[in-house]
Amino acid sequence: MSNPEPQRTATRARARKAVIPAAGLGTRFAPATKAVPKELLPVVDVPALEFIVAEAAREGLDDVLIITARGKDAIEAHFDAAPDVENALEKKGDAGRLARVRRSTDLARLHYTRQREARGLGDAVAHAEGFAGNEPFAVLLGDDIIDERDVLLGKMLDVQAEKGGIVVGLIEVEGRAISLYGSIKPAGEVVDGVIPIETLIEKPKPEEALSNLAVIGRYVLPPEIFGALRRTELGKRGELELTDAMRTLGQDGVPIHGVVFSGRRYDTGDRQDYLRAVVRLAVEHPELGDDFSTWLVDFVRTIEATGGTDQ
């Protein structure tokens, strides 16, 4: 009698598409965002959103849907060709700047759709159903930058391909900061940076948090999320919460895992963090960094010497 063939684990396809919600009003940055989408505010000399699209492209997600809203046509214009600017740079012989201008046009195959009403992240993701089809896909929030020297999304894609279900990006936070994020209840220990998740809730009060592990703006989702979103009622903020739909899938038996991230992350949706991101990346800028760093050191010394007054 011959031995039975060993069971093989089904190989799941790695996600190939990315969705970037960019429909927010950006009221925290008003009046700067009256005419300029917050996602295009520059982090030194590159719009925040371009960092996000570049991250997706680096991980092979070169089919990207950007979800916009009324008044955000500038987003599409930024990723379009700019012949006048390109011709002017060519005439100047400024090859380096010309390459940076053309970079945004060549990053990925970009698609756009509009979210007509500001009904939350879950509603924005629901707009991607036709784009995603019956495949897993990544969601990258447009104001959450992961430094290109650190890897988060790639590992999340690998975990989802191996384990299926939902994968979220996580960071450790302290104290009351958890109320700004989704909070997860672990279903086991962290192994090689990956943790199984029992359930999750959105922006809890600190005393109601399930752990100190917070969900940040990176998700890899299965196509079943769209059915869960249709079954999800509006949350207490009057919005369709993606967290609630993920929790529903978890209750249905869909596995949820988190990848714990400890690298460099810049939250450009918060004014203080936005300023910190500009300074940190300006210090490391290949053209501006040395001069800016010298000025910054002198400026800090002046502040320390004068108690913050301008002498």
N, C-alpha and C positions, 0 to 999 in steps of 0.2 A: 504494500500500500504506500503510495507516494505521500510525502509530506505536503500539507496545504501551503499555498503561497503566503508569505508574510503580508499582513495588512499594511497598506501604504496610506500615509496621511495625505489627504487631498491638498493639492497645491492651489492656493487662492491667487487670483491676479492682484498684483500691486496696483494701487490706485494710479490713474493716469491724468486725472483732471483736478483742477483747483477752483474754488469759489471764494471770491473776496467781497464781502459785504462792505460797501462804501457809500451808504445812503444817509448816514447820520447828519444832523444839522450843524454840529460843531459849535454849539452855543457857548461852550466854555472858552472858546477862543474868539468870540465876538469882541470887537467889530471886524477883526481880521478875516473872518469867514463869511462876511456879508456877500462877497463876490467870488472868493477863492475857496474851493472845497478844502476842508481841514486836511484831507488826505494828501493834498498837494503842497501843504506848507513845507518849506525846505528844511531838511536836516543838513546844515551847512549848504551844500549846493545840489543836493538830490532830494526830490520830493519823497516823503515818507512812503507813499504808495509804491514808488518804483523799487524800493528795498524789498517790499513784500512780493511783488511780481518776480523780481530776480531770485528770491529765495525759492519760490515755487519752481521756476525754470531750472535752477541748479539741481533739484531733486527729480527732474524728468517730468514735471507737471507743466508741460508747455501748452496745454489747452486750458485757458483761464477765462472764467466768467466773472466780470466785475458788476456788482449790483449797485446801481446808482439811484439818484432821485432827481426830481425837478431842480434845475439850476446848477447841475453838476456836469454840464457839457464839457467843461475844461478838462475833465479827466480823460475823456476820449481824445480830445485835442492833444493832450500831452503825449499820448502813446502813438500819435499819428506822425507821419513825416512832416518836416518843417523846411521845405525847399529854400525859402528866403534866408532863414538862419543858416542853413547848411551851405548855401552858396557864398554867403558873406564870410563864413569861417574858412571855406576853401580859398577864397581870394586872399585872405590874410595869411594863409599857410598854417593855420592853427589846427594841426592834425589831431592833437590830443583832445581838445575841446570838441572838435567835430565828431570824434569817435564817441564821446560821452553823450552828445546830443542824439546820435543815431542809435545808441544802445537801447533806449526805451522802445524804439520802434521795432527792434529785432529780437526782443527778449522772448516773446511767446506769441501764440495765436490768441488774440484777445477777442472776447465777445462781451456784449453789454445788454443788460435789461434793467428796467426801472422798477423800483418799489414805490408804488403810488402813495402809500400812507406809511407813516412811521409807526409800525405795529410790532417792532421788536426784532431781535436777531432770528428767532424761529421763523417769523414771516419772511424775512429776507432769504433765509436758506430755502424755504419752500418755493421761492421763485426759480430755483435751480433744478427743479425736477426734470424738465425736458432736456436740459443740458447734461445732467449726470446720467440719465437713463438708468439701466439696471446694473450699475457698477458702483463700487465704493469711490469716494471722492474726499478731497481735503478741503477744509475751510480755514482760511487765514484771515484774521481780523486786520483791517487796514490801518490800525494805529498801534500795532504791537510788533515791534521790530526785533528780530533775533539776529545777533551779530553773525556775519557770514563765517567767522572763524569757529563758531560753535555749532554743533549739530543737534537739532531737535526733530524737525519735520522728517528727515530721512529715517531716523530710528522709529518714529511713529508709523510711517508707511510700512516699514518692515514688520513691526509688531502686528499691525492690522492684517497684513498678508499672511502672517503665520497663524494668528489666533482668531481672525475674523472680528465681527462686531464693531464696537465703538472704541476708539483710542483718543484720549485727551492729553494735552500738555499740562504739566503740573509744576508749581513752584512751592517751596516752603515759605510761609509768611508768619509774622509774629503779631500777637495781640489783636487789636481791633481791625487790622488790615484785612482780615478774612471777610469782613462785611462788604468789601468792594469786589469780591470774586464769587464764583461758585465754589462750594465746599464738598469734598468727597468723603464717604465712609469706606475705609479700606476693608477688603475681604481677605487680606493676607499680608504678607511681608513684601518689602521691596527686594526684588531679585534682579541684579544686573540693570538697575535703574527702572524696572517695570513693576507696577503694583496692580493687583486685581482690585476692582472697585465693586462694592455692594450696591451703593446708591449715591446720589448727589443732589444737592439743593442749591438754589440760586441766592446769592447775597444774603446769607443769614446774619442775624444779630450775633455778636461775638460769643455770647453764652449759648447759642443754639448751633454753633459750628460743629460739624461732624469730625473734623480733624484740623490740623494746621496746613494741610495740603490744598492749595488753591488752583482752580482751573484757569489757565490763561488762554490767549486767543489762537490756539491751534487745535484742530479737531480732524480726525479721519473718521468718516461716517459711512455706514452701509446704506444701500438704497431704501431699506425699510424705514429709514428716518422720515420719509415723506408721508407714509401712512400714519406713523405716530404723530406727526405734526397735525394731520387732519383730525386726529382724535383728541388733541390737546386743547383745553380751554385757555382763555386769556388769564394771565397771572394777576397778582395783586397790583402790579404796576400798569395794568391795562394793556399788556403786551403779550405776544406769543413767545414764550421762553423756550429756547433750544434746550436748556437744561431739563425742563419738564418733559419734553419729548424723549430725551435720552433716558430719563428715569423710567418712563413708560416702557421703552424697549428693554431696559434692564429687568423690569418686572415680568416681561414676556419671556425672559430667559436668554436674551441676547447678551453675550459677554461684554463687559466694559473693563478696559485697562487704562492705566495712566502711565505716562513716561515722565519721570521726575527730572526736571531741568535745573541745573545750577550754573549755567553759563551767563553770558552777557545779554541782557534784554533791555529794550528801551520802550517805555510806554509813552508814545507821542500823543496820546489822547488826554493827558494830564499836563497842565501848563508847567508845573515844577519839573516833572520828569522830562518833558519836551526840552526845556532849557538845559537840563543835565545832559540829555542825549546830544544836543548841539555842541556843548562844550567838550564832551568826551570824544566825539567823532572829529571835531575840529582839531583837537590836540594830535590826533593820529592821521590827519589828512596829509597825503604825500606832498602837496604843494604848500599848504598853509600851516601845517603842524608846527614846524620849528619856530617860526616867527610868532605864531599865536601863543605857543607855550611860553616863550620868553616874556611876552607881554602879560600873560596871565599870572605868571609867578610875580612879576613886578607889581601887578595890580593887587594881588592878594597881600603882598607885603605892605603896600600903601594902606589898604584897609586895616590891617593889623596895627599899623603905626598911628593911624589917625582915628581909630575907633569907628571907621565907616564914613567919616566926613570927607568931602572932596577938598583937598588943600590946593 
